[in-house]
Amino acid sequence: MSNDLNKDVRKFIYDHLYSFAIPPTPEKIMIKFKKDREEIITVLVSLHDDHLIVFDQKIKKIMIAHPFSGIPTSFVVKSSKDMKYYATCAWDSIALHFTLEDDVEVEAYCHYCNDEIRLILSNNQIVLKIPEETIIHFQEPAGKWWDDIMNTCFNTMNYFCSKEHLEKWIQKNPSKAGELVPDDKILVLSQFLYKNKMNLDYVRPSVEQTKEKFNHIGLTGEFWKI
């Protein structure tokens, strides 16, 4: 399968998500590129294997094109153009600001008490956060994220409305204790990994480049080994 077709299909997926907030079906991709089902499924599997999308081969559905979720979630991101998108997790709800290159409003919930959380991002910064004490917790070590990427994204990267509520949640779920990721580091990682996702020639940063970025911003130790 040609690399050009892979690039074109990936771009089409992102353009479709940008315009409609849902991923295209394999059939829609087949029509767009005038290819048969086997060819398009092969491309989607290849994009999945390259960690460029998350494609469920059992149900033949694009589940994730980071930072977009292919299904509804509790992480809702509204753009200045009145589009509403779903992110897979707390991190991706912030990352959509960089992918869309637009001001966004995030609506989410505390993973412990279910109270509403609201953020506004503009000019690569979080300019409003309600409650101000809101934090982000990563449950899974970085080296395990792609072992089960859907579980990682949909279940393990969450907002908490305060450190107190995170601590209460960990008391109930001690095996799920992970790491807090400060806002400044989330913003740097989001820009590093997601800023050029809408570009045809987007290239996913290598493992070595990602390691260097982790180290540069102080994400060190066993949890961040990849």
Buried (B, 14 or more C-beta within 10 A) or exposed (E): EEEEBBBBBBBBBBEBBBEEBBBBBBEBBBEBBEBEEEBBBBBBBBBBEEEBBBBBEEEBBBBBBBBBBBBEBBBBBBBEEEBEBBBBBBBBBBBBBBBBEBBBBBBBBBBBEEBEBEBBBBEEEBEEBEBEEBBBBBBBBBEBBEEEBEEBBBBBBBBBBBEEBBEBBBEEEEEBEBBEBEBEBBBBBBBBBBBBBBEEEBEEEEEEEBBEBBEEBEBEEEBBEE
